[in-house]
Amino acid sequence: MNRNSAPANKIAAALLAAGLCLSGVALGAGPLEEVFWQSVKKSDAIEEYRAYAEQYPEGKYAKEAWRRIGQLEAGAEAEKKR
């Protein structure tokens, strides 16, 4: 996966979801959230987990997203200290 295009894809999905919500289509914790999470969980990019957590703060995987953000940030800090 190209890390440069992944955040752009997440933003596009978020904008699509927002547009559907504004047009009156109810989304809830449905297929869009699941697809979003399935693409994020394979990543090591903090910004992708953060994009999910911010889009779905009460989502099915929000706690897992924040846990992974913490792990990745801790790993990044450890690398800086080496």
PLY file of the C-alpha trace (Angstrom):
ply
format ascii 1.0
element vertex 82
property float x
property float y
property float z
element edge 81
property int vertex1
property int vertex2
end_header
0.00 0.00 0.00
1.32 3.42 -0.89
1.38 5.32 2.39
1.10 8.67 0.60
-2.24 7.83 -1.01
-3.75 5.97 1.97
-4.65 9.08 4.02
-6.17 10.63 0.90
-8.32 7.53 0.45
-9.45 7.74 4.08
-10.32 11.40 3.66
-12.29 10.59 0.51
-14.23 7.89 2.39
-14.92 10.31 5.23
-16.16 12.97 2.82
-18.38 10.42 1.09
-19.83 9.36 4.44
-20.40 12.98 5.45
-22.07 13.68 2.11
-24.37 10.70 2.52
-25.28 11.80 6.04
-26.06 15.31 4.84
-28.22 13.92 2.04
-30.31 12.01 4.55
-28.83 8.54 4.15
-28.38 6.98 7.57
-25.05 5.21 7.92
-24.59 4.16 11.52
-22.05 1.43 12.26
-22.49 -0.27 8.95
-20.59 -1.37 5.90
-18.64 1.88 5.38
-17.21 1.74 8.90
-16.33 -1.93 8.48
-14.57 -1.35 5.14
-12.75 1.65 6.60
-11.54 -0.41 9.58
-10.50 -3.37 7.42
-8.25 -1.07 5.40
-6.85 0.69 8.48
-6.10 -2.36 10.64
-3.49 -3.62 8.17
-1.51 -0.38 8.46
1.31 0.89 10.62
0.42 4.52 9.89
-0.76 6.50 12.90
-2.64 8.96 10.69
-4.81 6.15 9.30
-5.84 4.95 12.76
-6.47 8.54 13.80
-8.63 9.13 10.70
-10.78 6.13 11.65
-11.01 7.13 15.33
-12.00 10.69 14.46
-14.56 9.58 11.87
-16.09 6.97 14.21
-15.40 8.14 17.80
-18.05 5.75 19.14
-17.34 3.13 16.49
-17.01 -0.58 16.91
-13.21 -0.41 16.70
-12.56 3.04 18.22
-10.89 1.68 21.37
-8.68 -0.60 19.28
-7.75 2.32 17.02
-6.68 4.46 19.99
-4.76 1.51 21.49
-2.84 1.07 18.22
-2.16 4.81 18.03
-0.61 4.58 21.50
1.50 1.58 20.51
2.72 3.20 17.31
3.52 6.48 19.06
5.43 4.63 21.78
7.38 2.76 19.11
8.18 6.00 17.30
9.41 7.57 20.56
11.62 4.55 21.27
13.13 4.81 17.78
13.94 8.50 18.34
15.85 7.66 21.52
18.13 5.17 19.77
0 1
1 2
2 3
3 4
4 5
5 6
6 7
7 8
8 9
9 10
10 11
11 12
12 13
13 14
14 15
15 16
16 17
17 18
18 19
19 20
20 21
21 22
22 23
23 24
24 25
25 26
26 27
27 28
28 29
29 30
30 31
31 32
32 33
33 34
34 35
35 36
36 37
37 38
38 39
39 40
40 41
41 42
42 43
43 44
44 45
45 46
46 47
47 48
48 49
49 50
50 51
51 52
52 53
53 54
54 55
55 56
56 57
57 58
58 59
59 60
60 61
61 62
62 63
63 64
64 65
65 66
66 67
67 68
68 69
69 70
70 71
71 72
72 73
73 74
74 75
75 76
76 77
77 78
78 79
79 80
80 81
